[in-house]
């Protein structure tokens, strides 16, 4: 979460940010909740068995699986980490998305904050 706030220059802003997640164990931990409170981020959980409430991240996970993880065998966590970081960078900076006007998410975000 903190890396995302830093990447978007949102760290320390009191801007009413909302982070929507499912009910996974990582999102119900005290450490995660404290991080949200410390950063003034509202944590919104979707209802159980309702992936349509979180359609964007569900779509992302589908593409991550199809474009990065399928048919791969990783022999170390470092190797997996390198591939995941590379995929996330390409997804956000190079891959165009039809839902945001055929630009990358990074380009879309830059255009929105400069408008």
C-alpha positions in Angstrom: 0.0 0.0 0.0 2.7 2.5 0.9 4.6 1.9 -2.4 1.3 2.8 -4.3 0.9 6.0 -2.3 4.5 7.0 -2.9 4.3 6.1 -6.7 1.3 8.4 -7.1 2.7 11.2 -4.8 -0.2 10.6 -2.4 1.7 9.8 0.7 0.7 12.1 3.6 -2.2 13.7 1.7 -5.6 13.8 3.5 -7.5 13.2 0.3 -10.2 10.7 1.3 -8.6 7.7 -0.4 -10.5 4.5 -0.4 -8.9 1.1 -0.8 -11.3 -1.6 -1.8 -10.3 -5.2 -1.2 -11.8 -8.7 -0.8 -11.8 -10.4 2.6 -8.4 -12.2 2.3 -6.4 -12.8 5.4 -3.8 -10.2 4.4 -6.5 -7.5 4.5 -7.9 -8.3 7.9 -4.6 -8.2 9.7 -4.0 -5.7 12.4 -0.8 -4.5 10.7 -2.8 -3.7 7.4 -5.6 -2.0 9.3 -3.1 0.1 11.3 -1.3 1.1 8.0 -4.6 2.2 6.6 -5.4 4.3 9.7 -1.9 5.8 9.8 -2.2 6.8 6.1 -5.8 8.0 6.5 -6.9 5.5 3.8 -10.5 4.1 4.2 -10.5 0.4 3.9 -13.6 -0.9 2.1 -14.2 -4.6 2.0 -16.4 -6.1 -0.7 -19.2 -8.5 0.4 -18.2 -12.2 0.6 -18.6 -14.1 -2.7 -19.1 -10.9 -4.7 -16.1 -10.5 -7.1 -18.1 -8.3 -9.4 -17.7 -5.5 -6.7 -14.0 -5.7 -7.4 -14.1 -6.2 -11.1 -11.0 -4.2 -11.9 -8.7 -6.2 -9.7 -10.3 -9.5 -10.7 -9.6 -8.6 -14.4 -6.0 -7.7 -13.5 -5.5 -11.0 -11.8 -6.9 -12.8 -14.8 -4.4 -11.0 -17.1 -1.6 -11.6 -14.6 -2.3 -15.3 -14.7 -2.7 -15.5 -18.5 0.1 -13.2 -19.5 2.7 -13.9 -16.9 2.2 -17.0 -14.8 0.7 -19.7 -17.0 3.1 -22.2 -18.3 6.0 -20.9 -16.1 8.0 -22.9 -13.5 9.8 -20.8 -11.0 12.7 -22.3 -9.1 13.2 -19.5 -6.6 11.2 -16.6 -5.1 13.7 -14.2 -6.6 13.0 -15.5 -10.1 9.2 -15.1 -9.5 9.8 -11.6 -8.0 11.7 -10.5 -11.1 9.0 -11.7 -13.5 6.2 -10.2 -11.4 7.9 -6.8 -11.2 8.6 -6.9 -14.9 5.0 -7.7 -15.7 3.6 -5.0 -13.4 5.8 -2.4 -15.0 4.8 -3.5 -18.5 1.1 -3.6 -17.5 1.2 -0.1 -16.1 3.6 1.6 -18.5 3.5 -0.2 -21.8 0.3 -2.2 -22.2 -2.6 -0.2 -23.6 -6.0 -0.6 -22.1 -9.2 -0.2 -24.1 -11.2 0.8 -21.1 -9.2 4.0 -20.6 -8.9 5.1 -24.2 -6.2 2.8 -25.5 -3.4 4.3 -23.4 -1.4 2.8 -20.5 -2.6 3.3 -17.0 0.5 5.4 -16.3 -0.2 7.6 -19.3 -3.9 7.9 -18.3 -2.9 8.9 -14.7 -0.4 11.5 -16.0 -3.1 13.0 -18.2 -5.7 13.1 -15.4 -3.4 14.8 -12.9 -2.2 17.4 -15.4 -5.7 18.3 -16.5 
